[in-house]
Amino acid sequence: NPSIHTFGGLVTRQKKGVAALPDDEVQGAEAQGAAASRLGARAACGAQELCLRGAVLRNTKWVLGAVVYTGADTKLVMNSRSAPSKMSSIEVTVNRMIYFILGADLLLTSAATLGHALWQRLYLRDMWYLCAGPLERMSPVFQQGCDRDAAAAYGPVSYWPTFFILFNNFLPLSLYVTLEVVNFVMASFVDQDIEMYHEATNTPALARTSNQNGDLGQIEYIFSDKTGTL
């Protein structure tokens, strides 16, 4: 029933000591009549008999009822929403920037790895002084200490972490520390603001969170009634 105000139903109590027929056996008029003969008293259910969630019954030994309006299709569940994020808008923006820079860093690292593999394929054979060319083209002085097996163990893919470490300076990890320091200093300005001091009750301003200044700076509209309630 989509409307709680027009709720209507019928509760049927089974006779004591009589077992109900299975649903697959209740077929045909005779079977339905036999099933009805096993039923006991019936009671109508309406809006007056409906107990909302959280209701408490007193001076009642037992209650016979049915649970209605439950599941994911109820108004309560459909109107509910997840808890909002506690992060300020500045932190959300910074996180998006970090994700973008990290994606660019990964793309640049992959491009540098492909470029290094292509360069090795084209020019590494000519680098005889790196023990990469044919041994007959190398001087005996350079042949000493050349370990071809160790050099072959490092494939082109093994250079990807190397380039990632080289390019990790693109990630401004110190930006979070700088933001926290700035928020702390701005919160101290709020605590020491003489214009926010209430002399009658000797109550100064108190910044309970360090990032509230960033949230206050993003306010564009204030909705209030005549009593001043926001």
C-alpha positions, 0 to 999 in steps of 0.5 A: 500500500503506497499510503500509510493513511489508507492501510488496510489488512486482515490478520487471521489466527490459526486454530490451536493444535491444528497445522496449516496446509502447505501452500502447494496443497491449497489448490481448488475450491475444496482444498481452499475450503479445507484450509479455511476450516483450519483458521480461527478468529480474524481481525481487521487491521487499519491505521488505528492498529498501526504501530510506528517504529519506536512505539512502546506498548505498556500493560500488554502481555502479548500482541499478535501482529505483522510487520509491514512497510519494511525493506529497501522500498520503504519511505524511511530507507528511500529518504535516507542518505549516507553521512556527508563527508567531514572534509572541507571543500579545499581538502576535496579540491586538493585531493582531486589535484593529487589524483590528477598529478598522480595520474600524470606521473604514472602516464609520464613514467610509462612513456619514459619506460617505453622510450627507454626500451625503444632507445635500448633496442636501437642504440644499445648494441653500439654502447660497447663501453657498457658491455652491451655490444659484441665482445669481439668489438670490445677491448680486453680492458673493457671485457674484464668485469662484464657480466652479461647475465646480470645485465640481461636480468634487468629487462625494460619493465624493471626500469618502470619503478626507477622512473617512478621514483625519479618523477615522484617529486611531482607529487606535492605531499608537503601541500597537506602539511602546509594546509594544516599549518595555515588552518591552525594559524587561522583558527588561532586568529579566530580564538584571539579575535576581540570582535568575537568576544562576548564581554557580558558572559566572558566568552571568547570565540572558539574554533573547534575545528581547524578547517572551519575557516575554509568552509566559512569562506565558501558560503554564498547564501544564508537562509534565516527566519525572523528569529535568526535561526539559520 
